[in-house]
Amino acid sequence: MKQLVAGQGWIGAAAGIALAFAAQLAEAQQIFTPPPGCQGFVTVQARGCKVSNHYTCSADPAGDQWRVDFGARGPYFVSRIDAEAQWVYSLDLATGAEQRLAPGAADPASFSGLLRSGTDTYDFAQVSDDGARNRVRGFDTLTGRKVVIDGVELEETSFEFRETTAEGDFLNTARGKEYISRKWRLFFSGPSEWDGGEGFASYDQSPVRFDFPGDKGFMSVTPEYECNDQIAGLPVHRVKGGTP
């Protein structure tokens, strides 16, 4: 099994990652432990039966962050973003599909630009491990509305994006609201709609609770909100930062 390397995160054989996760969770008794050289900083319990553990690694470039998402059936998604919240890397643990940000974006996503002007457009490509190249175009706009969730102040955004193949064939699109944290330079899901070709369907994985070091729920792998069969069976949708 390929080893997980600090600073390079979870990039490697998907089967090895899944096995490492399973062994780690059994040993840790339902507490996620980031790879060596990495440190967790917040756990986010969300609607829609999702809990996300966020961490950073000392060997990564400044501003890079990792996140692992867990659902009712265990871990299912890993993502890495940079200081501008660009989708640097993602891994679907169920399928083993990996995607990486292609160099030379026509219009790179910019968290700094969003804060500075209130709107950020983007047009970039992602390359899958099988060589497929998809194009993502969209925008984020600050609505001016601020919310406080579990004591954490967030700002609401309006967003829309469309993903196509390199040839222009439609793959999926999404629109709705999200939230950002200036402090963490992170996006969080909000009430939105996603269309994979059969019409828009609503989803909402908004944050409900934030757990920090010392809190009982910090680095938990057990989602706590809306974990019924209907919600747990929803397909994975991508939002900011490679977030499903």
N, C-alpha and C positions, 0 to 999 in steps of 0.2 A: 504494500500500500504506500502510495506516495506521501511523503511527510509534508505537514503544513509548516510553512516557513514564516516566521515573524517578519513583518515589513512587506512581504508579498501576499500576506493574508491567506485566503482560502483558494487561491488559484491552483488548480491541479486536477487530478482525475476525480470525476464526480463520484464514482463509486467509493473511492478512498475517503472523500470528504463525508459522504453519508455514513460510512462505517465509523469514522472518527467521531462524528456527532453522536451516534448511537452509544458508543462506548463512553464518551465524555458525559453524556446525560445520565447514564446508569451509575457511573462513579460519583457524579456530583449531586445525585439525588434531586434532580429537577432544578438545578441551578446551572446556568450557562457560565462557562469559564472561557474568556477570550484566549487566543493563542499566546504562547510565550512572547514577551516583549510588548504586549498589548494590554490596555486597561479600559474597562468599561466606565462610562460616565453617566448614563441614564437608561432606564428601562421605561418603555411607553406602552401602557395598556390601552388598547383602542377598541372601538366598536367593531362589530363584524368578526369577533372571535380571533383577534390578532394581538400578539405582544411582540415588541421589537426591542432588541438589545443593541445599544449603540456603543462603539468603542473606537479607540485610536491606537495606532502602533508606532512605537518610537522610531523604527527604521523607515517609515513612510515619509514622503515629502510633507512639509508643514501644511496643515489644513486638511489633509486627507482623513476621511472617516469611513468606518465600516458599520454595517448593520446586519443583523440576522433576524429574520421574521419567523415566528412560530404560530401555528394554528392548532386546531383541536387534534390534528394527527401528527404533530411534531414540527420540526424545522422544515421550511419549504423554500426559503429565498435568502440569498446573500447579496449584498450590494456594497460598492465602494464609490464614494464621491470625492471630488477634490475641493479645494477652498472656495471655488466658484459654484459648487453644487452640480458640477458636470457629472454625467453618468459614466464614470471611468470603467467600471466593471460590474457585471451581474452574473449570478449563477442560479438557475432554477434547479433546486435539489431533487425535485420529482423526476425531471427529464434529463438532467445533466447538461442542459443547454447553457452555454456560456456566451456572453457578449462583451465586447470591449469597444471603447470609444476610438473611432478612427481619427488619425491625425489630420490636421488641415481643415477644420470645420469652416464652412462658408460663413456662419454666424454663431460663434461659440456662446453657449449659455453663460450668463454672468450674474451671480448673486449680487455682486457689487453694483452692477449696472441697474439692477432692479431697485436696490436701496437708494441709489443716486437719483434716478429719473422717475421711478414709480412704475416703469414698464420695461420688460426685457423680452426681446424676440430671440429665437434661436433656430438654427438650421444646421444639423450635424448628422453624421453617419455613425452607425454601429456595425461592427463586424462580428459575426458568429464564429464559433469554433469550426464550423463546416465551411467557412469562407463566404457565406452569404452576407451581403451588405444591405442594410436597411437605412432609409433616410427618415429623420424625425424633424418636423417643423412645427413651431408653435410659439406661444407667448405666455408670459405671466404679468399680471398687473395688480398692484396694490389697490385695494378698494378703499382704504382709509379707515376701515373698521378694525378695532382692536378687541380681542377677547381674552379673558383670563380663565384658563382651565387648570384646575387643581393647583392654583397659586402661581401658575406660569403664564406670563403675558405673551400672547402671540398676535400676529397681524394677519388679517385675511387677504387672500389673493383670489383673483379670477384667472382661470387658465383655459387654454385649449391647445391640443396638439394633434397631429396626424402623422401616422407612420406608414411608409410605403416601402416597397422593394426598390432596389436601385433602378429598375426599369419603370417605376412609377405605379406599379400595381398596389391597390389598397390593401393594407393589413389591419389597421385599427385606428380609432380616434377616440379622444376623450375630452370632456369639458366639465367645468364646474368650479367649485371653490376648494382652496387649500389654505394652509396656515404656514407662516414662517416664524422662525426664532432668529432674531438678529444675533443673539448671544452665541448660539450654536451653529449658525449659518446652515440651518436645516429646513426642509419642507416637511409638512405633515399633511396627511390626507384629510379631505373634508367631503361634504356632500357633493357628489359628482355623478356623471353619466359616462358610460363606456360603450362603444359599438365595435364589435369584431366582424361586422358584415351582416348581422341579422337585426339591426336596429338598436337604438340606445336602451341601455338598462341602467337603472339607478344603483348606486352603492354608496356606502358611507362608513369609512374606517377612521373617523375623527378620533383624536386622543381623548381619553377619559381620565387617565391618572398617570402621573409621572413619579417614578421611584428612583431614589438616589442612593449612593453608598450609605449603608447603615439602615436603610428602610427594609422592611420585611420582604417586599416584592422585588428588590433590586436583583437584576439578572435572572428573574424568573423565566421559565420556559412554558408556563401554563397561562394561556389567555383566560380572562375572567368575565368578559362582557359579550353578551349576545351569542353565546356558544350553543345554539340550537342547530338541528340538522339542516334547516333551510339555509342559514347563514354560512355554516361550515362548508356547504356544498357549492358555494359560489365560485366561479372561475377566478383566476388571478388576473388582476388588472394592473397595468403599470401606470404610476404617476411619478412625480418628481424624484430625481435622484435614483432612478431605477426602481422606485418603490412600487411593489404590487399593491 
